[in-house]
Structures are given as C-alpha cells and as structure tokens.
Amino acid sequence: MRHVKKLDLRMNQLVLSKDETVNFSMFERLTHVDVRDNRVSELNMSALRTLEYLNCERNAMVGLHVNGTALKNIFAACNCK
C-alpha cells in the first residue's frame, strides 16, 4: 500500500474511531484523502507528512489532527452532530 497516492472513501457511512484512523500511516505516499459524507467523529492524519489535500466535509467530527508539512487544501465544513 505504500505506492497509493489518492484515497477516496466518500459516501460510505464510515464510522472511524480514534484508533482506526492511525492505520492511515501505512500509506507512506498518500497525498489526497476524501472522507466526506460519512460519520467520522475523530480523524488523525498527523502521521501523513505527504498529505496535500484533505476533504472531510459533512461528517460528525469533533477532532481533527493533521501534519501541515505539505498540506495545501483542507475542507472541513458542515461537521456537526
């Protein structure tokens, strides 16, 4: 999985716990992540140093952690329980 650059998980009714989001670190070269329109409450992307684009709109997020080293775009609107 270390060659994957884009991950699209939108509109899947995903419910990610704080521990499950740590697994994103196995994607060493991930640059784009789209998890919008799910039921994610905690998202920890701080291990992803190459992340440039993150869309996590329309979830139920109360916590978001990112590594800003390469981050260019972040979309996190409409996150409420």
C-alpha positions as CSV (number, residue, x, y, z in Angstrom):
1,M,0.0,0.0,0.0
2,R,2.9,2.3,0.1
3,H,2.5,3.5,-3.5
4,V,-1.1,4.6,-3.1
5,K,-1.4,8.4,-3.5
6,K,-5.1,9.0,-3.6
7,L,-7.7,7.5,-1.3
8,D,-11.5,8.2,-1.9
9,L,-13.7,6.9,0.9
10,R,-16.6,9.3,0.5
11,M,-20.3,8.4,0.9
12,N,-19.8,5.1,2.6
13,Q,-21.3,5.7,6.1
14,L,-17.9,5.0,7.6
15,V,-17.6,5.3,11.4
16,L,-14.0,5.6,12.3
17,S,-12.8,5.6,15.9
18,K,-9.7,7.3,17.1
19,D,-7.7,4.1,17.0
20,E,-8.8,3.2,13.5
21,T,-7.5,6.4,11.9
22,V,-4.0,5.6,13.0
23,N,-4.0,2.9,10.2
24,F,-3.7,5.7,7.6
25,S,0.0,5.9,8.5
26,M,0.6,2.7,6.4
27,F,0.1,4.8,3.3
28,E,3.5,6.4,3.1
29,R,3.0,8.5,-0.1
30,L,-0.7,9.4,0.4
31,T,-1.3,13.0,-1.0
32,H,-5.1,13.1,-1.3
33,V,-7.8,11.8,1.1
34,D,-11.5,12.3,0.7
35,V,-13.7,11.0,3.6
36,R,-16.7,13.4,3.1
37,D,-20.3,12.4,3.7
38,N,-19.6,9.7,6.3
39,R,-20.0,9.5,10.1
40,V,-16.4,10.1,11.1
41,S,-16.0,11.8,14.5
42,E,-12.2,11.7,15.0
43,L,-9.7,12.0,12.3
44,N,-5.9,11.8,12.9
45,M,-3.9,12.3,9.8
46,S,-0.8,13.7,11.6
47,A,1.4,10.8,10.5
48,L,0.9,11.6,6.9
49,R,3.7,14.0,6.0
50,T,2.9,14.0,2.3
51,L,-0.8,14.8,2.6
52,E,-1.6,17.8,0.4
53,Y,-5.5,17.6,0.1
54,L,-8.0,16.6,2.7
55,N,-11.8,16.7,2.4
56,C,-13.7,15.7,5.5
57,E,-16.9,17.7,5.0
58,R,-20.3,16.7,6.2
59,N,-19.3,14.3,9.0
60,A,-19.8,14.4,12.7
61,M,-16.2,15.5,13.6
62,V,-15.2,16.8,16.9
63,G,-11.5,16.2,16.4
64,L,-9.1,16.7,13.5
65,H,-5.3,16.4,13.6
66,V,-3.1,16.9,10.5
67,N,0.5,17.4,9.7
68,G,0.9,20.7,7.9
69,T,4.2,20.0,6.2
70,A,2.7,19.5,2.7
71,L,-0.9,20.4,3.3
72,K,-2.3,22.8,0.6
73,N,-6.1,22.2,0.8
74,I,-8.3,21.3,3.7
75,F,-12.1,21.2,3.5
76,A,-13.9,20.5,6.8
77,A,-17.2,22.4,6.6
78,C,-20.6,21.2,8.0
79,N,-19.3,19.0,10.8
80,C,-21.8,18.8,13.5
81,K,-23.5,16.1,15.5
